[in-house]
Structures are given as structure tokens and as C-alpha cells.
Amino acid sequence: MKSLKEELESEQVRHLDLSRYCVVESGTTVRATLERMRTDEGRPVLVVRGKELVGIFTERDVLQRVMTRPETLDGPVDAVMTARPITVLPDTSAADALWLMDDHHFRNLPVVDRQGNILGDMTYAALIAYLGARYPVEIQNRPLRPEQYPSKPEGGD
């Protein structure tokens, strides 16, 4: 059986659930973009110009760039998004994508093909779901707080 490290190094991001994102066109107002996020359960927004990915707008952008500046609500999302986000190809290993996310403090990493078409958004949740499906017995049988279990049965001396 492979170690977790070997598993993540051999698994490509294309095999993860990359579906938790929504899309808006460049120039969409921040207000309309926020409404889209609300209706899509707070999912991050990939901002496109035609089919080209030009930015990403996440809850972190809302907190850092919109909350204290309500005047931005009626302006274009382009003014407050993260422009030209780092992306990965679908054949990138899950381990490499995870390291990239960790190094740059990302929670979302867009996945695009070689032609620039958006294939999805890698998240930590997608990786956890993959591991949960891959190792259901190990995960379901793991105690929530292993350190709280007694070292010997109750009543025993």
C-alpha cells in the first residue's frame, strides 16, 4: 500500500472534485458578483474575459478589499479581484498543487488546460474529500480526539 506522500505525488489534480466555483464575466459589478457568491454557497468566483481566466475573487478578497470600502460595490469586480492568478495544469500532481497552495497561502487554485480553458478550482476540501473516499475505513474509524482515550479500560487496575 502506498504512503500518503506517494499517493499525493502520483495522483493528478484532474481526479479531484474541482467543481466548487462559479464564473462571472470581467466588468461585472462587485455587488452582482457577491450575489452570485451568495447563491452559490460562498464559492470562489473565477473572473473571465470570454473564455480566458483573468482573475479570482474569494471571500478573502471581500474581507480585505470590499468590507471597508463600500464604494467598490458598484464598481467592476476587476478592481478588487486577484488578477492573473497562479494556475496549474490538470496533470499536476496533487502533492505539487498542495505545496503551491501552502507556499502562497492560497485556499483556491484554478486548474486550466494548455489552451487556457478553465477545468475547475482545486481546494483543500477537494483533497480531503478525495482522501476520505480513498481511505474510508481509516478515516471513519479514527477517533475525533485520540489523545482523550484512556490507556487502559475503565475499572481495570
Secondary structure, DSSP 8 states (H G I E B T S, - for coil): ---HHHHHHH-BGGGS-----EEEETT-BHHHHHHHHHHTTT--EEEEETTEEEEEE-HHHIIIIITT-GGGGGSBGGGTSEES---B-TTSBHHHHHHHHHHHT-SEEEEE-TT--EEEEEEHHHHHHHHHHHSHHHHHTS-S-GGGS-SS-TT--
